């Protein structure tokens, strides 16, 4: 059997082309990777939509006590939020309204409405590990932070994008920096780590119990812990939720805030 040998020139070309092919394949793979902004935008849209209406159950756990509350929730974008507490009975009717950068709290037991200034948006909401900013959905991870994709990692057995978010210079936000972990296949958020202006990690949010809710597959539980508060955590459970629905404009008014339940 006669073997035909490739001309030397073709062999040289083939060898020279190998690095080019490998580089091109790598470049195409990099092109297929979504941008950090796209990852964050997809995750935020999944969890928020254009509007939301639903019910949450919150459990605050400390070394000294545990307590639960249930509240109804309405939101449109980042500008309008309304919350009214249903349980426990001593807090029934307590309500919060956010319009743009303004936020108010009404306590029917003493028939008093107070404005919550921007400086208090990072304060604890109802004694929990969540902040006023969290519940009011006041900040946007897309608009208020610069995003950088640090690569991929694994979170509880799920491949995840690791995105670093840094507060924009003009953004009025509670956190200087976040590390955000989002599932590669579904864009479901898995974990968020929050850092202060000194670069210290001050809290961790875990997203758990993925299930069907309002026609979407989303985490139905969010749990917040703080490294400097061992034994404390807050569990926020989604009882029911609808997305992208029309909400009566009367919901987001001072009159509704101050009405009796």
Residue pairs with C-beta under 8 A, 6 or more apart in sequence:
6 14
33 149
34 42
34 161
35 147
35 149
36 147
36 148
36 149
36 161
36 163
37 142
37 147
39 147
39 149
39 161
39 163
39 182
39 187
40 141
40 142
40 145
40 147
40 163
40 165
40 180
40 182
41 142
42 182
42 187
43 141
43 180
43 182
43 187
43 188
43 189
44 140
44 141
44 142
46 187
46 188
46 189
46 216
46 218
47 189
47 218
47 219
48 75
48 137
48 243
49 243
49 244
50 76
50 77
50 243
50 244
51 74
51 75
51 76
51 77
51 243
51 244
51 245
51 246
51 247
52 73
52 74
52 75
52 241
52 242
52 243
53 73
53 74
53 75
53 241
53 242
53 245
53 247
54 72
54 73
54 214
54 238
54 239
54 240
54 241
54 242
55 70
55 71
55 72
55 73
55 86
55 238
55 239
55 240
55 241
56 70
56 71
56 73
56 236
56 237
56 238
56 239
57 68
57 69
57 70
57 236
57 237
57 239
58 68
58 69
58 70
58 71
58 126
58 128
58 130
58 234
58 235
58 236
58 237
59 66
59 67
59 68
59 234
59 235
59 237
60 66
60 67
60 68
60 126
60 127
60 128
60 129
60 234
61 231
61 232
61 233
61 234
61 235
62 231
62 232
63 231
63 232
67 88
67 127
68 87
68 88
69 85
69 86
69 87
69 88
69 91
69 126
70 85
70 86
70 87
70 239
71 83
71 84
71 85
71 86
72 83
72 84
72 86
73 81
73 82
73 83
74 80
74 81
74 82
74 83
74 247
74 251
74 252
75 81
75 82
75 137
76 247
76 252
78 137
78 138
78 139
78 140
78 143
79 98
79 99
79 100
80 98
80 99
80 252
81 96
81 97
81 98
81 135
81 136
81 137
81 138
81 252
82 95
82 96
82 97
82 98
82 251
82 252
82 256
82 257
83 95
83 96
83 135
83 136
84 93
84 94
84 95
84 261
85 91
85 92
85 93
85 94
85 95
85 126
86 92
90 109
91 126
92 261
93 108
93 109
93 260
93 261
94 105
94 106
94 107
94 108
95 105
95 106
95 108
95 256
95 257
95 258
96 103
96 104
96 105
96 106
96 116
96 132
96 135
96 136
96 257
97 103
97 104
97 106
97 252
97 253
97 254
97 256
97 257
98 104
98 136
98 138
99 252
101 118
101 138
101 172
102 115
103 115
103 116
103 121
103 132
103 136
103 138
104 113
104 114
104 115
104 116
104 254
104 257
105 113
105 114
105 116
106 112
106 113
106 257
106 258
107 113
108 260
108 261
113 254
113 257
113 258
116 132
118 172
120 132
121 131
121 132
121 133
121 136
121 138
121 174
122 131
122 132
122 133
122 174
123 131
123 132
124 130
124 131
125 131
125 132
125 134
125 135
128 224
128 234
129 203
129 224
129 225
129 226
129 229
129 232
129 233
129 234
130 224
130 234
130 236
131 174
132 138
133 139
133 173
133 174
139 171
139 172
139 173
139 174
141 147
141 165
141 178
141 180
143 171
144 167
144 168
144 171
144 172
144 173
145 165
145 166
145 167
145 168
145 171
145 173
145 178
146 165
146 166
146 167
146 168
147 163
147 164
147 165
148 163
148 164
148 165
148 166
149 161
149 162
149 163
150 162
150 163
150 164
150 179
151 161
151 162
152 159
152 160
152 161
152 162
152 184
153 159
153 160
153 162
153 181
154 160
155 181
155 183
155 190
155 191
156 190
158 183
158 184
158 190
159 183
159 184
159 185
160 181
160 182
160 183
160 184
160 190
160 191
161 181
161 182
161 183
161 184
162 179
162 180
162 181
163 179
163 180
163 181
163 182
164 177
164 178
164 179
164 180
165 177
165 178
165 179
165 180
166 176
166 177
167 173
167 175
167 176
167 177
175 194
175 195
175 196
176 195
176 196
176 197
176 199
177 194
177 195
177 199
178 192
178 193
178 194
178 195
179 192
179 193
179 195
180 189
180 191
180 192
181 189
181 190
181 191
181 192
182 188
182 189
182 190
183 189
183 190
186 217
188 207
188 210
188 217
188 218
188 219
189 207
189 219
190 206
190 207
191 204
191 205
191 206
191 207
192 204
192 205
192 207
193 201
193 203
193 204
193 205
194 201
194 202
194 203
194 204
194 205
195 201
195 202
196 202
201 227
202 226
202 227
202 228
203 224
203 225
203 226
203 227
204 224
204 225
204 226
204 227
205 222
205 223
205 224
206 222
206 223
206 224
206 225
207 219
207 221
207 222
208 219
208 220
208 221
208 222
208 223
209 219
209 220
209 221
210 217
210 218
210 219
210 220
211 217
211 218
211 220
213 220
213 238
213 240
213 241
214 240
214 241
214 242
214 243
215 243
216 243
218 238
220 237
220 238
221 235
221 236
221 237
221 238
222 235
222 236
223 233
223 234
223 235
223 236
224 233
224 234
224 236
225 232
225 233
226 232
250 256
